[in-house]
Amino acid sequence: MTEFLVTIHTDKKLLKHLLTPKIVVDAYGYSIIPVELRCDHCEERIGVNGRPAGYALFDAEKLWEVLCENCKRRFHPNKPVYSSITEALKHET
Ligand SMILES: [Zn+2]
């Protein structure tokens, strides 16, 4: 199975996973670290409500990185793009 991309804003499960805040527990209690989605290559902020949209790069095993539109065009121009992980797995397995 090869690598493929999923558009983030069209997959609610993926979106929920990516936007889940991290909770850090320490001696004083806990703090919640809010999530801001940024491109793993250029740090550009990724919109989650349609455009400008971002992409998540997967292979069979795991989620590798999150990409903005520009970096997707630059680094992965020919990878297949799906609207959800479920959709991708139908085609890529
Ligand atoms: Zn980028």
PDB file of the backbone (N, CA, C, O) and the ligand in Angstrom, with CONECT records:
HET     ZN  A 101       1
ATOM      1  N   MET A   1       0.844  -1.202   0.000  1.00  0.00           N
ATOM      2  CA  MET A   1       0.000   0.000   0.000  1.00  0.00           C
ATOM      3  C   MET A   1       0.878   1.251   0.000  1.00  0.00           C
ATOM      4  O   MET A   1       1.865   1.333   0.731  1.00  0.00           O
ATOM      5  N   THR A   2       0.511   2.196  -0.810  1.00  0.00           N
ATOM      6  CA  THR A   2       1.303   3.416  -0.948  1.00  0.00           C
ATOM      7  C   THR A   2       0.788   4.521  -0.025  1.00  0.00           C
ATOM      8  O   THR A   2      -0.185   4.339   0.707  1.00  0.00           O
ATOM      9  N   GLU A   3       1.436   5.622  -0.078  1.00  0.00           N
ATOM     10  CA  GLU A   3       0.993   6.778   0.705  1.00  0.00           C
ATOM     11  C   GLU A   3      -0.177   7.461   0.016  1.00  0.00           C
ATOM     12  O   GLU A   3      -0.300   7.436  -1.209  1.00  0.00           O
ATOM     13  N   PHE A   4      -1.026   8.065   0.821  1.00  0.00           N
ATOM     14  CA  PHE A   4      -2.141   8.826   0.270  1.00  0.00           C
ATOM     15  C   PHE A   4      -2.468   9.994   1.182  1.00  0.00           C
ATOM     16  O   PHE A   4      -2.021  10.057   2.327  1.00  0.00           O
ATOM     17  N   LEU A   5      -3.253  10.915   0.651  1.00  0.00           N
ATOM     18  CA  LEU A   5      -3.605  12.125   1.393  1.00  0.00           C
ATOM     19  C   LEU A   5      -5.100  12.144   1.678  1.00  0.00           C
ATOM     20  O   LEU A   5      -5.905  11.653   0.886  1.00  0.00           O
ATOM     21  N   VAL A   6      -5.456  12.717   2.818  1.00  0.00           N
ATOM     22  CA  VAL A   6      -6.868  12.905   3.142  1.00  0.00           C
ATOM     23  C   VAL A   6      -7.074  14.392   3.433  1.00  0.00           C
ATOM     24  O   VAL A   6      -6.325  14.984   4.210  1.00  0.00           O
ATOM     25  N   THR A   7      -8.083  14.992   2.815  1.00  0.00           N
ATOM     26  CA  THR A   7      -8.382  16.394   3.118  1.00  0.00           C
ATOM     27  C   THR A   7      -8.959  16.463   4.525  1.00  0.00           C
ATOM     28  O   THR A   7      -9.938  15.785   4.836  1.00  0.00           O
ATOM     29  N   ILE A   8      -8.355  17.275   5.362  1.00  0.00           N
ATOM     30  CA  ILE A   8      -8.675  17.270   6.787  1.00  0.00           C
ATOM     31  C   ILE A   8     -10.108  17.710   7.084  1.00  0.00           C
ATOM     32  O   ILE A   8     -10.798  17.075   7.880  1.00  0.00           O
ATOM     33  N   HIS A   9     -10.554  18.788   6.452  1.00  0.00           N
ATOM     34  CA  HIS A   9     -11.862  19.349   6.821  1.00  0.00           C
ATOM     35  C   HIS A   9     -13.041  18.477   6.406  1.00  0.00           C
ATOM     36  O   HIS A   9     -14.165  18.714   6.848  1.00  0.00           O
ATOM     37  N   THR A  10     -12.804  17.476   5.567  1.00  0.00           N
ATOM     38  CA  THR A  10     -13.918  16.635   5.111  1.00  0.00           C
ATOM     39  C   THR A  10     -14.056  15.358   5.936  1.00  0.00           C
ATOM     40  O   THR A  10     -15.017  14.611   5.752  1.00  0.00           O
ATOM     41  N   ASP A  11     -13.124  15.098   6.831  1.00  0.00           N
ATOM     42  CA  ASP A  11     -13.179  13.879   7.635  1.00  0.00           C
ATOM     43  C   ASP A  11     -13.331  14.248   9.112  1.00  0.00           C
ATOM     44  O   ASP A  11     -12.359  14.612   9.774  1.00  0.00           O
ATOM     45  N   LYS A  12     -14.551  14.152   9.613  1.00  0.00           N
ATOM     46  CA  LYS A  12     -14.844  14.609  10.979  1.00  0.00           C
ATOM     47  C   LYS A  12     -14.060  13.839  12.034  1.00  0.00           C
ATOM     48  O   LYS A  12     -13.637  14.412  13.038  1.00  0.00           O
ATOM     49  N   LYS A  13     -13.868  12.550  11.810  1.00  0.00           N
ATOM     50  CA  LYS A  13     -13.133  11.731  12.776  1.00  0.00           C
ATOM     51  C   LYS A  13     -11.672  12.156  12.854  1.00  0.00           C
ATOM     52  O   LYS A  13     -11.088  12.267  13.932  1.00  0.00           O
ATOM     53  N   LEU A  14     -11.111  12.386  11.688  1.00  0.00           N
ATOM     54  CA  LEU A  14      -9.722  12.831  11.600  1.00  0.00           C
ATOM     55  C   LEU A  14      -9.577  14.213  12.235  1.00  0.00           C
ATOM     56  O   LEU A  14      -8.629  14.474  12.975  1.00  0.00           O
ATOM     57  N   LEU A  15     -10.518  15.076  11.938  1.00  0.00           N
ATOM     58  CA  LEU A  15     -10.519  16.423  12.474  1.00  0.00           C
ATOM     59  C   LEU A  15     -10.559  16.396  14.002  1.00  0.00           C
ATOM     60  O   LEU A  15      -9.823  17.118  14.676  1.00  0.00           O
ATOM     61  N   LYS A  16     -11.425  15.557  14.519  1.00  0.00           N
ATOM     62  CA  LYS A  16     -11.562  15.432  15.965  1.00  0.00           C
ATOM     63  C   LYS A  16     -10.257  14.934  16.586  1.00  0.00           C
ATOM     64  O   LYS A  16      -9.825  15.427  17.628  1.00  0.00           O
ATOM     65  N   HIS A  17      -9.644  13.959  15.940  1.00  0.00           N
ATOM     66  CA  HIS A  17      -8.374  13.419  16.411  1.00  0.00           C
ATOM     67  C   HIS A  17      -7.297  14.501  16.421  1.00  0.00           C
ATOM     68  O   HIS A  17      -6.561  14.646  17.397  1.00  0.00           O
ATOM     69  N   LEU A  18      -7.212  15.248  15.341  1.00  0.00           N
ATOM     70  CA  LEU A  18      -6.155  16.256  15.220  1.00  0.00           C
ATOM     71  C   LEU A  18      -6.369  17.438  16.145  1.00  0.00           C
ATOM     72  O   LEU A  18      -5.412  18.098  16.550  1.00  0.00           O
ATOM     73  N   LEU A  19      -7.629  17.708  16.483  1.00  0.00           N
ATOM     74  CA  LEU A  19      -7.923  18.895  17.286  1.00  0.00           C
ATOM     75  C   LEU A  19      -8.123  18.606  18.769  1.00  0.00           C
ATOM     76  O   LEU A  19      -8.443  19.513  19.538  1.00  0.00           O
ATOM     77  N   THR A  20      -7.941  17.367  19.175  1.00  0.00           N
ATOM     78  CA  THR A  20      -8.085  17.042  20.588  1.00  0.00           C
ATOM     79  C   THR A  20      -6.958  17.676  21.396  1.00  0.00           C
ATOM     80  O   THR A  20      -5.785  17.405  21.138  1.00  0.00           O
ATOM     81  N   PRO A  21      -7.301  18.524  22.379  1.00  0.00           N
ATOM     82  CA  PRO A  21      -6.264  19.180  23.172  1.00  0.00           C
ATOM     83  C   PRO A  21      -5.509  18.174  24.034  1.00  0.00           C
ATOM     84  O   PRO A  21      -6.058  17.151  24.442  1.00  0.00           O
ATOM     85  N   LYS A  22      -4.261  18.476  24.298  1.00  0.00           N
ATOM     86  CA  LYS A  22      -3.472  17.600  25.164  1.00  0.00           C
ATOM     87  C   LYS A  22      -3.598  18.075  26.600  1.00  0.00           C
ATOM     88  O   LYS A  22      -3.595  19.276  26.871  1.00  0.00           O
ATOM     89  N   ILE A  23      -3.709  17.132  27.510  1.00  0.00           N
ATOM     90  CA  ILE A  23      -3.767  17.488  28.925  1.00  0.00           C
ATOM     91  C   ILE A  23      -2.466  17.064  29.589  1.00  0.00           C
ATOM     92  O   ILE A  23      -2.082  15.895  29.551  1.00  0.00           O
ATOM     93  N   VAL A  24      -1.798  18.032  30.194  1.00  0.00           N
ATOM     94  CA  VAL A  24      -0.534  17.747  30.876  1.00  0.00           C
ATOM     95  C   VAL A  24      -0.748  17.861  32.383  1.00  0.00           C
ATOM     96  O   VAL A  24      -1.163  18.903  32.891  1.00  0.00           O
ATOM     97  N   VAL A  25      -0.456  16.762  33.086  1.00  0.00           N
ATOM     98  CA  VAL A  25      -0.613  16.751  34.539  1.00  0.00           C
ATOM     99  C   VAL A  25       0.755  16.965  35.172  1.00  0.00           C
ATOM    100  O   VAL A  25       1.723  16.294  34.814  1.00  0.00           O
ATOM    101  N   ASP A  26       0.831  17.891  36.103  1.00  0.00           N
ATOM    102  CA  ASP A  26       2.082  18.096  36.823  1.00  0.00           C
ATOM    103  C   ASP A  26       1.803  18.255  38.320  1.00  0.00           C
ATOM    104  O   ASP A  26       0.682  18.025  38.774  1.00  0.00           O
ATOM    105  N   ALA A  27       2.808  18.642  39.071  1.00  0.00           N
ATOM    106  CA  ALA A  27       2.694  18.735  40.527  1.00  0.00           C
ATOM    107  C   ALA A  27       1.638  19.742  40.969  1.00  0.00           C
ATOM    108  O   ALA A  27       1.112  19.632  42.076  1.00  0.00           O
ATOM    109  N   TYR A  28       1.324  20.703  40.139  1.00  0.00           N
ATOM    110  CA  TYR A  28       0.405  21.775  40.511  1.00  0.00           C
ATOM    111  C   TYR A  28      -1.028  21.529  40.057  1.00  0.00           C
ATOM    112  O   TYR A  28      -1.932  22.303  40.373  1.00  0.00           O
ATOM    113  N   GLY A  29      -1.223  20.461  39.324  1.00  0.00           N
ATOM    114  CA  GLY A  29      -2.567  20.199  38.806  1.00  0.00           C
ATOM    115  C   GLY A  29      -2.462  19.797  37.349  1.00  0.00           C
ATOM    116  O   GLY A  29      -1.703  18.894  36.996  1.00  0.00           O
ATOM    117  N   TYR A  30      -3.211  20.456  36.523  1.00  0.00           N
ATOM    118  CA  TYR A  30      -3.117  20.110  35.103  1.00  0.00           C
ATOM    119  C   TYR A  30      -3.263  21.354  34.237  1.00  0.00           C
ATOM    120  O   TYR A  30      -3.820  22.366  34.663  1.00  0.00           O
ATOM    121  N   SER A  31      -2.761  21.261  33.033  1.00  0.00           N
ATOM    122  CA  SER A  31      -3.014  22.323  32.065  1.00  0.00           C
ATOM    123  C   SER A  31      -3.442  21.703  30.746  1.00  0.00           C
ATOM    124  O   SER A  31      -3.022  20.605  30.380  1.00  0.00           O
ATOM    125  N   ILE A  32      -4.283  22.434  30.054  1.00  0.00           N
ATOM    126  CA  ILE A  32      -4.777  21.958  28.766  1.00  0.00           C
ATOM    127  C   ILE A  32      -4.059  22.746  27.677  1.00  0.00           C
ATOM    128  O   ILE A  32      -4.084  23.976  27.653  1.00  0.00           O
ATOM    129  N   ILE A  33      -3.429  22.012  26.791  1.00  0.00           N
ATOM    130  CA  ILE A  33      -2.717  22.670  25.699  1.00  0.00           C
ATOM    131  C   ILE A  33      -3.604  22.640  24.453  1.00  0.00           C
ATOM    132  O   ILE A  33      -3.840  21.582  23.870  1.00  0.00           O
ATOM    133  N   PRO A  34      -4.084  23.807  24.060  1.00  0.00           N
ATOM    134  CA  PRO A  34      -4.976  23.838  22.905  1.00  0.00           C
ATOM    135  C   PRO A  34      -4.223  23.491  21.623  1.00  0.00           C
ATOM    136  O   PRO A  34      -3.014  23.704  21.526  1.00  0.00           O
ATOM    137  N   VAL A  35      -4.925  22.973  20.672  1.00  0.00           N
ATOM    138  CA  VAL A  35      -4.305  22.548  19.434  1.00  0.00           C
ATOM    139  C   VAL A  35      -4.464  23.626  18.374  1.00  0.00           C
ATOM    140  O   VAL A  35      -5.548  24.176  18.179  1.00  0.00           O
ATOM    141  N   GLU A  36      -3.381  23.909  17.707  1.00  0.00           N
ATOM    142  CA  GLU A  36      -3.450  24.759  16.550  1.00  0.00           C
ATOM    143  C   GLU A  36      -2.837  23.961  15.416  1.00  0.00           C
ATOM    144  O   GLU A  36      -1.675  23.560  15.481  1.00  0.00           O
ATOM    145  N   LEU A  37      -3.612  23.739  14.393  1.00  0.00           N
ATOM    146  CA  LEU A  37      -3.095  22.930  13.299  1.00  0.00           C
ATOM    147  C   LEU A  37      -2.179  23.753  12.417  1.00  0.00           C
ATOM    148  O   LEU A  37      -2.567  24.787  11.873  1.00  0.00           O
ATOM    149  N   ARG A  38      -0.946  23.266  12.288  1.00  0.00           N
ATOM    150  CA  ARG A  38       0.008  23.934  11.422  1.00  0.00           C
ATOM    151  C   ARG A  38       0.667  22.924  10.500  1.00  0.00           C
ATOM    152  O   ARG A  38       0.801  21.745  10.828  1.00  0.00           O
ATOM    153  N   CYS A  39       1.071  23.412   9.350  1.00  0.00           N
ATOM    154  CA  CYS A  39       1.755  22.581   8.369  1.00  0.00           C
ATOM    155  C   CYS A  39       3.082  22.104   8.957  1.00  0.00           C
ATOM    156  O   CYS A  39       3.829  22.901   9.525  1.00  0.00           O
ATOM    157  N   ASP A  40       3.382  20.806   8.826  1.00  0.00           N
ATOM    158  CA  ASP A  40       4.624  20.262   9.375  1.00  0.00           C
ATOM    159  C   ASP A  40       5.852  20.728   8.601  1.00  0.00           C
ATOM    160  O   ASP A  40       6.976  20.595   9.085  1.00  0.00           O
ATOM    161  N   HIS A  41       5.649  21.268   7.415  1.00  0.00           N
ATOM    162  CA  HIS A  41       6.790  21.730   6.622  1.00  0.00           C
ATOM    163  C   HIS A  41       7.060  23.209   6.801  1.00  0.00           C
ATOM    164  O   HIS A  41       8.192  23.598   7.089  1.00  0.00           O
ATOM    165  N   CYS A  42       6.048  24.036   6.637  1.00  0.00           N
ATOM    166  CA  CYS A  42       6.281  25.489   6.596  1.00  0.00           C
ATOM    167  C   CYS A  42       5.632  26.224   7.754  1.00  0.00           C
ATOM    168  O   CYS A  42       5.758  27.444   7.855  1.00  0.00           O
ATOM    169  N   GLU A  43       4.924  25.489   8.653  1.00  0.00           N
ATOM    170  CA  GLU A  43       4.315  26.084   9.844  1.00  0.00           C
ATOM    171  C   GLU A  43       3.112  26.948   9.544  1.00  0.00           C
ATOM    172  O   GLU A  43       2.572  27.587  10.448  1.00  0.00           O
ATOM    173  N   GLU A  44       2.682  26.982   8.303  1.00  0.00           N
ATOM    174  CA  GLU A  44       1.506  27.767   7.970  1.00  0.00           C
ATOM    175  C   GLU A  44       0.292  27.199   8.688  1.00  0.00           C
ATOM    176  O   GLU A  44       0.139  25.984   8.808  1.00  0.00           O
ATOM    177  N   ARG A  45      -0.566  28.088   9.162  1.00  0.00           N
ATOM    178  CA  ARG A  45      -1.766  27.690   9.859  1.00  0.00           C
ATOM    179  C   ARG A  45      -2.718  26.999   8.891  1.00  0.00           C
ATOM    180  O   ARG A  45      -2.909  27.451   7.762  1.00  0.00           O
ATOM    181  N   ILE A  46      -3.304  25.912   9.340  1.00  0.00           N
ATOM    182  CA  ILE A  46      -4.195  25.172   8.473  1.00  0.00           C
ATOM    183  C   ILE A  46      -5.635  25.378   8.900  1.00  0.00           C
ATOM    184  O   ILE A  46      -6.000  25.124  10.048  1.00  0.00           O
ATOM    185  N   GLY A  47      -6.446  25.840   7.965  1.00  0.00           N
ATOM    186  CA  GLY A  47      -7.858  26.066   8.239  1.00  0.00           C
ATOM    187  C   GLY A  47      -8.588  24.739   8.304  1.00  0.00           C
ATOM    188  O   GLY A  47      -8.234  23.791   7.602  1.00  0.00           O
ATOM    189  N   VAL A  48      -9.600  24.675   9.142  1.00  0.00           N
ATOM    190  CA  VAL A  48     -10.320  23.406   9.262  1.00  0.00           C
ATOM    191  C   VAL A  48     -11.779  23.542   8.834  1.00  0.00           C
ATOM    192  O   VAL A  48     -12.541  22.577   8.897  1.00  0.00           O
ATOM    193  N   ASN A  49     -12.164  24.731   8.403  1.00  0.00           N
ATOM    194  CA  ASN A  49     -13.543  24.944   7.969  1.00  0.00           C
ATOM    195  C   ASN A  49     -13.606  25.170   6.466  1.00  0.00           C
ATOM    196  O   ASN A  49     -14.080  26.208   6.005  1.00  0.00           O
ATOM    197  N   GLY A  50     -13.128  24.200   5.713  1.00  0.00           N
ATOM    198  CA  GLY A  50     -13.100  24.375   4.269  1.00  0.00           C
ATOM    199  C   GLY A  50     -11.790  25.010   3.868  1.00  0.00           C
ATOM    200  O   GLY A  50     -10.749  24.645   4.414  1.00  0.00           O
ATOM    201  N   ARG A  51     -11.798  25.940   2.940  1.00  0.00           N
ATOM    202  CA  ARG A  51     -10.549  26.518   2.442  1.00  0.00           C
ATOM    203  C   ARG A  51     -10.102  27.706   3.256  1.00  0.00           C
ATOM    204  O   ARG A  51     -10.952  28.442   3.758  1.00  0.00           O
ATOM    205  N   PRO A  52      -8.768  27.940   3.419  1.00  0.00           N
ATOM    206  CA  PRO A  52      -7.698  27.095   2.897  1.00  0.00           C
ATOM    207  C   PRO A  52      -7.591  25.798   3.703  1.00  0.00           C
ATOM    208  O   PRO A  52      -7.510  25.805   4.932  1.00  0.00           O
ATOM    209  N   ALA A  53      -7.596  24.706   2.974  1.00  0.00           N
ATOM    210  CA  ALA A  53      -7.658  23.408   3.628  1.00  0.00           C
ATOM    211  C   ALA A  53      -6.283  22.796   3.773  1.00  0.00           C
ATOM    212  O   ALA A  53      -5.330  23.209   3.112  1.00  0.00           O
ATOM    213  N   GLY A  54      -6.191  21.817   4.635  1.00  0.00           N
ATOM    214  CA  GLY A  54      -4.951  21.096   4.788  1.00  0.00           C
ATOM    215  C   GLY A  54      -5.152  19.631   4.463  1.00  0.00           C
ATOM    216  O   GLY A  54      -6.272  19.167   4.252  1.00  0.00           O
ATOM    217  N   TYR A  55      -4.046  18.917   4.427  1.00  0.00           N
ATOM    218  CA  TYR A  55      -4.054  17.498   4.105  1.00  0.00           C
ATOM    219  C   TYR A  55      -3.315  16.715   5.164  1.00  0.00           C
ATOM    220  O   TYR A  55      -2.388  17.221   5.797  1.00  0.00           O
ATOM    221  N   ALA A  56      -3.731  15.478   5.352  1.00  0.00           N
ATOM    222  CA  ALA A  56      -3.008  14.580   6.236  1.00  0.00           C
ATOM    223  C   ALA A  56      -2.420  13.479   5.377  1.00  0.00           C
ATOM    224  O   ALA A  56      -3.114  12.869   4.564  1.00  0.00           O
ATOM    225  N   LEU A  57      -1.133  13.231   5.565  1.00  0.00           N
ATOM    226  CA  LEU A  57      -0.450  12.198   4.784  1.00  0.00           C
ATOM    227  C   LEU A  57      -0.413  10.894   5.571  1.00  0.00           C
ATOM    228  O   LEU A  57       0.054  10.852   6.710  1.00  0.00           O
ATOM    229  N   PHE A  58      -0.910   9.834   4.947  1.00  0.00           N
ATOM    230  CA  PHE A  58      -0.962   8.524   5.590  1.00  0.00           C
ATOM    231  C   PHE A  58      -0.248   7.478   4.758  1.00  0.00           C
ATOM    232  O   PHE A  58      -0.067   7.645   3.551  1.00  0.00           O
ATOM    233  N   ASP A  59       0.160   6.390   5.414  1.00  0.00           N
ATOM    234  CA  ASP A  59       0.353   5.138   4.698  1.00  0.00           C
ATOM    235  C   ASP A  59      -0.450   4.101   5.469  1.00  0.00           C
ATOM    236  O   ASP A  59      -1.271   4.455   6.316  1.00  0.00           O
ATOM    237  N   ALA A  60      -0.225   2.839   5.188  1.00  0.00           N
ATOM    238  CA  ALA A  60      -1.045   1.805   5.815  1.00  0.00           C
ATOM    239  C   ALA A  60      -0.937   1.815   7.333  1.00  0.00           C
ATOM    240  O   ALA A  60      -1.876   1.433   8.031  1.00  0.00           O
ATOM    241  N   GLU A  61       0.193   2.247   7.833  1.00  0.00           N
ATOM    242  CA  GLU A  61       0.476   2.147   9.258  1.00  0.00           C
ATOM    243  C   GLU A  61       0.003   3.333  10.072  1.00  0.00           C
ATOM    244  O   GLU A  61      -0.604   3.156  11.128  1.00  0.00           O
ATOM    245  N   LYS A  62       0.269   4.529   9.601  1.00  0.00           N
ATOM    246  CA  LYS A  62       0.026   5.675  10.462  1.00  0.00           C
ATOM    247  C   LYS A  62      -0.095   7.004   9.736  1.00  0.00           C
ATOM    248  O   LYS A  62       0.156   7.127   8.537  1.00  0.00           O
ATOM    249  N   LEU A  63      -0.490   7.984  10.522  1.00  0.00           N
ATOM    250  CA  LEU A  63      -0.518   9.362  10.050  1.00  0.00           C
ATOM    251  C   LEU A  63       0.899   9.916  10.120  1.00  0.00           C
ATOM    252  O   LEU A  63       1.519   9.889  11.183  1.00  0.00           O
ATOM    253  N   TRP A  64       1.411  10.411   9.019  1.00  0.00           N
ATOM    254  CA  TRP A  64       2.794  10.879   8.993  1.00  0.00           C
ATOM    255  C   TRP A  64       2.932  12.368   9.252  1.00  0.00           C
ATOM    256  O   TRP A  64       3.756  12.794  10.061  1.00  0.00           O
ATOM    257  N   GLU A  65       2.126  13.148   8.567  1.00  0.00           N
ATOM    258  CA  GLU A  65       2.280  14.587   8.729  1.00  0.00           C
ATOM    259  C   GLU A  65       1.050  15.327   8.253  1.00  0.00           C
ATOM    260  O   GLU A  65       0.180  14.771   7.582  1.00  0.00           O
ATOM    261  N   VAL A  66       1.002  16.595   8.619  1.00  0.00           N
ATOM    262  CA  VAL A  66      -0.082  17.465   8.200  1.00  0.00           C
ATOM    263  C   VAL A  66       0.521  18.510   7.265  1.00  0.00           C
ATOM    264  O   VAL A  66       1.588  19.062   7.536  1.00  0.00           O
ATOM    265  N   LEU A  67      -0.172  18.770   6.171  1.00  0.00           N
ATOM    266  CA  LEU A  67       0.385  19.628   5.133  1.00  0.00           C
ATOM    267  C   LEU A  67      -0.582  20.731   4.717  1.00  0.00           C
ATOM    268  O   LEU A  67      -1.797  20.537   4.726  1.00  0.00           O
ATOM    269  N   CYS A  68      -0.037  21.883   4.354  1.00  0.00           N
ATOM    270  CA  CYS A  68      -0.870  22.927   3.762  1.00  0.00           C
ATOM    271  C   CYS A  68      -0.964  22.672   2.258  1.00  0.00           C
ATOM    272  O   CYS A  68      -0.280  21.806   1.713  1.00  0.00           O
ATOM    273  N   GLU A  69      -1.820  23.442   1.610  1.00  0.00           N
ATOM    274  CA  GLU A  69      -2.038  23.301   0.172  1.00  0.00           C
ATOM    275  C   GLU A  69      -0.731  23.448  -0.627  1.00  0.00           C
ATOM    276  O   GLU A  69      -0.451  22.655  -1.526  1.00  0.00           O
ATOM    277  N   ASN A  70       0.056  24.465  -0.286  1.00  0.00           N
ATOM    278  CA  ASN A  70       1.289  24.715  -1.034  1.00  0.00           C
ATOM    279  C   ASN A  70       2.291  23.580  -0.902  1.00  0.00           C
ATOM    280  O   ASN A  70       2.881  23.149  -1.892  1.00  0.00           O
ATOM    281  N   CYS A  71       2.483  23.095   0.323  1.00  0.00           N
ATOM    282  CA  CYS A  71       3.450  22.021   0.534  1.00  0.00           C
ATOM    283  C   CYS A  71       2.951  20.715  -0.067  1.00  0.00           C
ATOM    284  O   CYS A  71       3.748  19.889  -0.511  1.00  0.00           O
ATOM    285  N   LYS A  72       1.652  20.531  -0.081  1.00  0.00           N
ATOM    286  CA  LYS A  72       1.093  19.342  -0.724  1.00  0.00           C
ATOM    287  C   LYS A  72       1.455  19.377  -2.207  1.00  0.00           C
ATOM    288  O   LYS A  72       1.872  18.365  -2.771  1.00  0.00           O
ATOM    289  N   ARG A  73       1.296  20.536  -2.836  1.00  0.00           N
ATOM    290  CA  ARG A  73       1.618  20.659  -4.264  1.00  0.00           C
ATOM    291  C   ARG A  73       3.109  20.481  -4.498  1.00  0.00           C
ATOM    292  O   ARG A  73       3.529  19.913  -5.506  1.00  0.00           O
ATOM    293  N   ARG A  74       3.904  20.973  -3.554  1.00  0.00           N
ATOM    294  CA  ARG A  74       5.345  20.938  -3.714  1.00  0.00           C
ATOM    295  C   ARG A  74       5.927  19.536  -3.473  1.00  0.00           C
ATOM    296  O   ARG A  74       6.756  19.061  -4.249  1.00  0.00           O
ATOM    297  N   PHE A  75       5.487  18.884  -2.397  1.00  0.00           N
ATOM    298  CA  PHE A  75       6.122  17.620  -2.018  1.00  0.00           C
ATOM    299  C   PHE A  75       5.364  16.367  -2.447  1.00  0.00           C
ATOM    300  O   PHE A  75       5.967  15.311  -2.637  1.00  0.00           O
ATOM    301  N   HIS A  76       4.067  16.477  -2.598  1.00  0.00           N
ATOM    302  CA  HIS A  76       3.270  15.286  -2.918  1.00  0.00           C
ATOM    303  C   HIS A  76       2.260  15.557  -4.026  1.00  0.00           C
ATOM    304  O   HIS A  76       1.067  15.306  -3.856  1.00  0.00           O
ATOM    305  N   PRO A  77       2.737  16.073  -5.166  1.00  0.00           N
ATOM    306  CA  PRO A  77       1.786  16.490  -6.210  1.00  0.00           C
ATOM    307  C   PRO A  77       0.991  15.340  -6.815  1.00  0.00           C
ATOM    308  O   PRO A  77      -0.116  15.548  -7.312  1.00  0.00           O
ATOM    309  N   ASN A  78       1.541  14.135  -6.780  1.00  0.00           N
ATOM    310  CA  ASN A  78       0.866  13.040  -7.480  1.00  0.00           C
ATOM    311  C   ASN A  78       0.240  11.990  -6.579  1.00  0.00           C
ATOM    312  O   ASN A  78      -0.191  10.937  -7.048  1.00  0.00           O
ATOM    313  N   LYS A  79       0.190  12.275  -5.292  1.00  0.00           N
ATOM    314  CA  LYS A  79      -0.432  11.315  -4.389  1.00  0.00           C
ATOM    315  C   LYS A  79      -1.943  11.393  -4.514  1.00  0.00           C
ATOM    316  O   LYS A  79      -2.493  12.473  -4.732  1.00  0.00           O
ATOM    317  N   PRO A  80      -2.622  10.254  -4.376  1.00  0.00           N
ATOM    318  CA  PRO A  80      -4.086  10.299  -4.405  1.00  0.00           C
ATOM    319  C   PRO A  80      -4.649  11.039  -3.187  1.00  0.00           C
ATOM    320  O   PRO A  80      -4.109  10.944  -2.085  1.00  0.00           O
ATOM    321  N   VAL A  81      -5.735  11.770  -3.402  1.00  0.00           N
ATOM    322  CA  VAL A  81      -6.369  12.543  -2.339  1.00  0.00           C
ATOM    323  C   VAL A  81      -7.780  12.013  -2.109  1.00  0.00           C
ATOM    324  O   VAL A  81      -8.543  11.844  -3.060  1.00  0.00           O
ATOM    325  N   TYR A  82      -8.127  11.752  -0.858  1.00  0.00           N
ATOM    326  CA  TYR A  82      -9.452  11.257  -0.515  1.00  0.00           C
ATOM    327  C   TYR A  82     -10.126  12.193   0.472  1.00  0.00           C
ATOM    328  O   TYR A  82      -9.476  12.999   1.138  1.00  0.00           O
ATOM    329  N   SER A  83     -11.449  12.067   0.552  1.00  0.00           N
ATOM    330  CA  SER A  83     -12.198  12.962   1.441  1.00  0.00           C
ATOM    331  C   SER A  83     -12.305  12.413   2.856  1.00  0.00           C
ATOM    332  O   SER A  83     -12.697  13.138   3.770  1.00  0.00           O
ATOM    333  N   SER A  84     -11.962  11.140   3.050  1.00  0.00           N
ATOM    334  CA  SER A  84     -11.946  10.579   4.405  1.00  0.00           C
ATOM    335  C   SER A  84     -11.047   9.347   4.439  1.00  0.00           C
ATOM    336  O   SER A  84     -10.707   8.782   3.400  1.00  0.00           O
ATOM    337  N   ILE A  85     -10.672   8.941   5.643  1.00  0.00           N
ATOM    338  CA  ILE A  85      -9.829   7.753   5.785  1.00  0.00           C
ATOM    339  C   ILE A  85     -10.591   6.525   5.295  1.00  0.00           C
ATOM    340  O   ILE A  85     -10.032   5.657   4.625  1.00  0.00           O
ATOM    341  N   THR A  86     -11.872   6.467   5.641  1.00  0.00           N
ATOM    342  CA  THR A  86     -12.707   5.342   5.213  1.00  0.00           C
ATOM    343  C   THR A  86     -12.697   5.207   3.693  1.00  0.00           C
ATOM    344  O   THR A  86     -12.547   4.111   3.152  1.00  0.00           O
ATOM    345  N   GLU A  87     -12.860   6.334   3.021  1.00  0.00           N
ATOM    346  CA  GLU A  87     -12.868   6.367   1.563  1.00  0.00           C
ATOM    347  C   GLU A  87     -11.517   5.899   1.013  1.00  0.00           C
ATOM    348  O   GLU A  87     -11.456   5.138   0.047  1.00  0.00           O
ATOM    349  N   ALA A  88     -10.454   6.363   1.636  1.00  0.00           N
ATOM    350  CA  ALA A  88      -9.113   6.001   1.194  1.00  0.00           C
ATOM    351  C   ALA A  88      -8.878   4.500   1.311  1.00  0.00           C
ATOM    352  O   ALA A  88      -8.315   3.883   0.406  1.00  0.00           O
ATOM    353  N   LEU A  89      -9.306   3.913   2.423  1.00  0.00           N
ATOM    354  CA  LEU A  89      -9.048   2.505   2.656  1.00  0.00           C
ATOM    355  C   LEU A  89      -9.817   1.600   1.693  1.00  0.00           C
ATOM    356  O   LEU A  89      -9.401   0.474   1.420  1.00  0.00           O
ATOM    357  N   LYS A  90     -10.937   2.104   1.185  1.00  0.00           N
ATOM    358  CA  LYS A  90     -11.681   1.361   0.174  1.00  0.00           C
ATOM    359  C   LYS A  90     -10.873   1.190  -1.094  1.00  0.00           C
ATOM    360  O   LYS A  90     -10.957   0.164  -1.768  1.00  0.00           O
ATOM    361  N   HIS A  91     -10.083   2.216  -1.412  1.00  0.00           N
ATOM    362  CA  HIS A  91      -9.327   2.211  -2.669  1.00  0.00           C
ATOM    363  C   HIS A  91      -7.903   1.712  -2.515  1.00  0.00           C
ATOM    364  O   HIS A  91      -7.329   1.138  -3.440  1.00  0.00           O
ATOM    365  N   GLU A  92      -7.346   1.936  -1.348  1.00  0.00           N
ATOM    366  CA  GLU A  92      -5.908   1.706  -1.199  1.00  0.00           C
ATOM    367  C   GLU A  92      -5.543   0.330  -0.654  1.00  0.00           C
ATOM    368  O   GLU A  92      -4.360  -0.001  -0.575  1.00  0.00           O
ATOM    369  N   THR A  93      -6.514  -0.465  -0.284  1.00  0.00           N
ATOM    370  CA  THR A  93      -6.144  -1.778   0.267  1.00  0.00           C
ATOM    371  C   THR A  93      -6.168  -2.852  -0.807  1.00  0.00           C
ATOM    372  O   THR A  93      -5.885  -4.016  -0.523  1.00  0.00           O
TER     373      THR A  93
HETATM  374 ZN    ZN A 101       3.211  24.131   4.267  1.00  0.00          ZN2+
END
